[in-house]
């Protein structure tokens, strides 16, 4: 169970890092994630079947996701379509594109194909036992991506990208084009999401056109859980807490699958639980649960003062 939580938490944590860029850094509600995630999975599956090397497969998946994000940003910036609708349009179109990538099939199996995860497992099982080899590989991959993002957001371009979501007028006053910045940020976000989808296809042993259904909701849940853990304005803490939130979210889902039958919970209830979890995190982060107590204490102090 622990190995599965760490593997899935790391793999989906890469997706949450992409969601962090759009939802928190750029303040852009991007629904493209539900399409770029299975796109990365589809590209990886097809490339593996064709015998391409793993680094090239990851690179193609990343650029495929970047292309999806670029389409969303172009629809938003050039056609002046609202951000939410832009992502929904791209996500809808990607369903057909992903089917074409997989040759018209809704599902592509990798069970009989030699994948990177299978080779790592064969080498690591005699040494570590279980799936700890995959755990170390996934943790290493997510740490490398986290360090890359931390360094990127400390560059001049990364700082400008971070300022875009908070104060677009500042970017314009500095003579920079906010549309170009937004395009690059959305493209980078969906590129990371596609890489997460590529890793997921190898871990699960198949690529499916419906693999990204509701993935943005789980990404937001992980993002908000992480924000409850650590409070900071540093980008390194931002990236760390969303990764911790991803691991915690996957752990909660594992507990729900393994022990949910005690309260008559089924896998059909997971989306409901995720939605309620997001609402709870929003209330806690805004002080909605604690606000009545604070207002009451203020009122009592005021009465005591007048008395």
ABEGO torsion letter per residue (X at the ends): XAAAAAAAAAAAAAAAAAAAAAAAAAGBBBAAAAAAAAAAAAAAAAAAAAGBBAAAAAAAAAAAAAAAAAAAAAAAAAAGBBAAAAAAAAAAAAAAAAAAAAGGBABBBAAABBBAAAAAAAAAAAAAEEAAAAAAAAAAAAAAAAAAAAAAAABAAAAAAAAAAABAAAAAAAGBBAAAAAAAAAAAAAAAAAAAAAAAAAAAGBBBAAAABGAAAAAAAAAAAAAAABBBABAAAAAAAAAAAAAAAAAAAAAAAAAAAAAGBBAAAAAAAAAAAAAAAAAAAAGAAAAAAAAAAAAAAAAAAAX
